[in-house]
Amino acid sequence: MPCNGKTCVSDSKPMEKQMHQVSCSRHGTWSKQQTQNNIDNAVKLASFIDALDPKWLLDRHDIRTLEVTEDFCKFLRVDYPTAPRVTTRRLAFATLRCEDVSAVTIIRGWVQAPERLKPLENAYKMNSDSLLRIRAFKKAGKLTPEFLKSTNRKLLEVCLPESTPHGLTYGRELRLCYLDQANIDNIPTLSIEYAISTNEWRLKGNDRTDRNTLIDKFHVVSALPYVDEIVTDDGLFKTIYPVAKETGHVRAKLVSNSEFFERF
C-alpha cells in the first residue's frame, strides 16, 4: 500500500501479521500533492493516509537535533535515553508546534489558503539556489577541506542543546571542546546527507534541483536510518541509495512496488 509511491515500513515482524507504515512529516509529501492539477486526487490520497493510521517520522530538523544531542551526551558521558524517531501523529505534530489534524484537513486548508505554502516554497527555492552555488564553488575549487570542516562545525553547533537532559547548563568551553572533536560521520542523518551532497557536488549523474526532488531527498535522508523498508519505484532513491549505504547508517532496504504487492 504505497503512499505517494513511497511507503516506509518500520516494523520488522512478518508483514502479513503486522505492518507499521510510516508517514514523513506533512510539509513535504502533501505539499507536493496539493500543487498537482487534480486536487481531488490529492484529497483521496490524504484520506488514504488517514485510513492507514500510520506511525509518523519526526521532522528532519528534530531528528538531527536528537542525534547531535545524543552524541553530545556521549561526549559528556551523561546517560541519555534514545528518543524514538518514529512516533504517533499527535507527538510528531507537537514537535512542530502544530495542531493535530487529519491529512484531509491539511490538504483542504492549503487549497483554501495557498499562501500558507509560501514559506515552504521559499525554503525549497533557497535550498535549490544553495545547491547550484555549491556546485559552482566545487567547480572553481573553492570547496576546500577547511571550508567543509568549518561548515560542518557550524551545522553541529546550531543543533547543540542549551542544557543537559537533567537541566544543567554548560559553559562555552565545554561546547567548544565537543565541537573540536565532533565528527558528522557519527551523526546518522548528517552523515547520509553529506554523502549524498558530496556525490551531487561532483556535477555527475543526477543534477536535479527541482522542488519535488529536494522534498524526496529530505524524506529519504530522515527515513533511511530509522525504518526497515522503503517501498518505491522512484529512480532517485535507487541512485542515491548506494551512496548513502556507504555511511554505515542505513537500516532501510529499498523494495519495489511490485515486490511489495507480491507479499499479499
C-alpha positions in Angstrom: 0.0 0.0 0.0 2.4 2.7 -1.2 1.8 6.3 -0.1 2.7 8.6 -3.0 4.8 5.9 -4.3 6.9 5.7 -1.2 5.9 3.7 1.9 8.2 3.4 4.8 7.7 0.1 6.7 9.0 0.4 10.3 8.2 -2.9 11.9 10.4 -6.0 11.3 7.8 -8.6 12.2 6.2 -10.6 9.3 4.3 -8.3 7.0 1.2 -10.5 6.9 0.9 -10.3 10.7 1.8 -6.8 11.5 2.9 -3.9 9.3 3.5 -0.3 10.5 3.6 2.3 7.8 5.5 5.5 8.4 4.4 8.8 7.1 7.0 11.5 6.7 6.2 14.9 8.2 3.3 16.5 6.5 5.1 19.5 4.9 6.8 17.5 2.2 4.7 14.9 0.6 1.4 16.6 1.0 2.6 20.0 -0.3 3.7 18.1 -3.4 0.2 16.7 -3.8 -1.6 20.0 -3.1 0.1 21.7 -6.1 -0.9 19.0 -8.6 -3.6 19.8 -11.1 -6.1 17.3 -9.8 -6.9 18.4 -6.2 -9.5 15.6 -5.9 -6.7 13.0 -6.2 -4.7 14.8 -3.5 -7.7 14.7 -1.1 -8.2 11.0 -1.9 -4.5 10.3 -1.2 -4.8 12.2 2.1 -7.9 10.2 3.0 -5.9 7.0 2.2 -3.1 8.1 4.5 -5.6 8.8 7.4 -7.2 5.4 6.9 -3.8 3.6 7.3 -3.4 5.1 10.8 0.4 5.2 10.2 3.3 5.8 12.5 4.9 9.1 12.0 8.6 10.0 11.3 9.7 13.2 13.0 10.7 16.3 11.1 14.2 16.0 9.8 15.4 19.0 11.9 14.0 17.4 15.0 15.8 14.1 14.1 19.0 15.9 13.5 18.8 17.7 16.9 18.1 14.4 18.7 21.1 12.8 17.0 23.5 15.7 17.9 22.2 15.8 21.5 22.8 12.1 21.9 26.3 12.4 20.5 27.0 15.3 22.8 25.8 13.4 25.8 28.1 10.5 24.9 30.9 13.1 24.9 29.9 14.3 28.3 29.4 10.6 29.5 25.9 11.5 30.6 23.1 9.0 30.4 20.6 9.9 27.7 17.8 7.6 26.7 17.4 7.2 23.0 14.3 9.1 21.9 12.1 7.4 19.2 12.2 8.9 15.8 9.0 7.1 14.7 6.0 8.1 16.8 2.3 9.0 16.8 0.9 11.7 14.7 0.0 13.7 17.8 3.5 13.7 19.2 5.0 14.3 15.7 2.8 17.4 15.3 3.6 18.5 18.8 7.3 18.8 18.0 6.3 21.0 15.1 4.1 23.1 17.4 1.2 22.3 15.1 -2.4 21.3 15.8 -3.1 17.6 15.4 -5.4 17.4 12.4 -6.1 14.9 9.7 -4.3 14.8 6.4 -7.5 15.7 4.6 -7.9 18.8 6.8 -4.4 20.0 5.9 -4.8 19.5 2.2 -8.1 21.3 2.2 -6.6 24.1 4.2 -3.8 24.5 1.6 -6.3 24.6 -1.2 -8.4 27.3 0.5 -5.3 29.3 1.6 -2.4 28.6 -0.8 -0.4 31.4 0.7 0.3 29.1 3.6 2.7 27.2 1.4 4.7 30.3 0.6 7.3 29.8 3.4 7.8 26.2 2.2 8.2 27.4 -1.4 10.8 29.9 -0.3 12.7 27.3 1.7 12.8 24.9 -1.3 14.0 27.6 -3.6 16.7 28.6 -1.2 17.9 25.0 -1.0 17.9 24.7 -4.7 19.8 28.0 -5.2 22.3 26.9 -2.5 23.0 23.6 -4.2 23.7 25.4 -7.5 26.1 27.8 -5.8 27.9 24.9 -4.1 28.3 23.2 -7.4 29.9 26.4 -8.8 32.2 26.5 -5.8 33.2 22.9 -6.3 33.9 23.5 -10.0 36.0 26.6 -9.1 38.0 24.6 -6.5 36.7 26.6 -3.5 35.3 23.7 -1.5 38.5 23.2 0.5 38.7 20.7 3.4 39.0 23.7 5.7 35.8 25.2 4.3 33.9 22.0 4.6 35.1 21.4 8.2 34.0 24.9 9.2 30.6 24.4 7.6 30.1 21.1 9.3 31.1 22.6 12.6 28.5 25.3 12.3 25.9 22.8 11.4 26.6 20.8 14.6 26.7 23.9 16.7 23.2 25.0 15.8 21.9 21.6 16.8 23.5 21.5 20.3 21.2 21.7 23.3 21.3 24.6 25.7 21.5 22.2 28.7 21.9 18.6 29.6 18.9 16.2 29.8 19.0 16.8 33.5 18.6 20.5 33.1 22.2 21.5 33.8 23.6 24.3 31.7 27.2 24.1 30.5 29.8 26.7 29.5 31.2 27.8 26.2 34.5 26.0 26.9 32.7 22.6 27.1 30.8 23.4 24.0 33.9 24.2 22.1 35.6 21.0 23.3 32.8 19.0 21.9 32.9 20.8 18.6 36.7 20.3 18.3 36.3 16.6 18.4 32.9 16.0 16.9 32.6 14.1 13.6 29.5 14.2 11.4 30.3 10.6 10.5 28.8 9.7 13.9 25.5 11.6 13.2 23.3 9.3 11.0 21.3 11.8 9.0 24.1 14.3 8.7 26.4 11.6 7.5 23.9 10.4 4.9 23.1 13.9 3.8 26.7 14.8 3.5 27.5 11.7 1.5 24.6 12.4 -0.9 25.5 16.0 -1.2 29.2 15.5 -2.0 28.2 13.0 -4.7 26.0 15.7 -6.2 28.7 18.3 -6.0 30.8 16.4 -8.5 28.3 17.5 -11.1 28.0 14.0 -12.5 24.8 11.9 -12.8 21.7 13.4 -11.2 21.8 17.2 -11.1 18.1 17.8 -10.5 17.4 20.7 -8.2 13.6 20.9 -8.7 11.3 21.3 -5.7 9.9 17.8 -5.7 13.4 16.2 -5.9 14.5 18.2 -2.9 11.5 17.1 -0.9 12.2 13.5 -1.7 15.8 13.9 -0.6 14.8 15.4 2.7 12.5 12.4 3.3 14.9 9.7 2.3 17.7 11.1 4.4 15.4 11.1 7.5 14.0 7.7 6.8 17.0 5.6 5.8 18.4 5.1 9.4 15.1 4.5 11.1 12.8 2.3 9.0 13.1 -1.2 7.8 12.0 -0.8 4.2 11.1 2.0 1.8 8.7 0.9 -0.9 9.3 2.9 -4.1 9.9 2.8 -7.8 11.5 6.3 -7.8 14.7 6.3 -9.7 16.2 9.0 -7.5 16.1 6.7 -4.4 17.8 4.0 -6.3 20.5 6.4 -7.4 21.4 7.8 -4.0 20.9 4.6 -2.0 24.3 3.0 -2.7 26.0 6.3 -1.8 24.0 6.6 1.5 24.7 2.9 2.4 28.4 3.5 2.4 28.0 5.6 5.6 27.1 2.6 7.6 24.0 4.3 9.0 21.4 2.9 6.5 18.9 0.5 8.0 16.2 0.5 5.3 16.1 -1.6 2.3 14.5 -0.5 -1.0 11.6 -2.6 -2.1 9.8 -2.1 -5.5 6.1 -1.7 -5.6 5.7 -5.0 -7.4 7.8 -6.8 -4.8 5.7 -5.3 -2.1 2.4 -6.3 -3.6 3.6 -9.9 -4.2 3.6 -10.4 -0.5 -0.2 -10.2 -0.3 
